[in-house]
């Protein structure tokens, strides 16, 4: 027969075990923030220069201009992208560089719906011939991006993330390419799927 002290200890142990089992693998109902890896194509109908400094066909040195535009993402990331930034082109070195800030609004499978701002840096060679619509001398850009901390709304509130992208630019500055990266959504919906 169990003593009162041993019986009390047994009851406490059983109660604690039951509480741990019912709580599952995490404490206090906490869940790890979902991190979603994605690769999504984009299409940009054309970057629009806002102001141009020392840019002409026969120029030497670096050409600089401010620009804005918009693009569409499809696939796992389905979103509209509204951006502005700065371009630097060196015709002699056949190099281009850009910095942009993009408000991206839409949905990501595994996170949900909302918006966030991407800060991007891009660079690449110029002077090769593009094909298809708007064919002619163009350039390729490789970029890196990250989500500006605190810029997320909706299911992207508190989101962080980074990745890369590649784009092919025609002479009209229309461009297409692909973005790849990982976004962590602490307030997201892991089961979310857009249609």
PyMOL commands that set and color helices and strands:
alter all, ss='L'
color gray80, all
select helices_A, chain A and resi 4-23
alter helices_A, ss='H'
color red, helices_A
select strands_A, chain A and resi 34-44+48-53+62-73+77-90+95-108+112-129+137-147+153-154+160-169+175-185
alter strands_A, ss='S'
color yellow, strands_A
deselect
rebuild
show_as cartoon
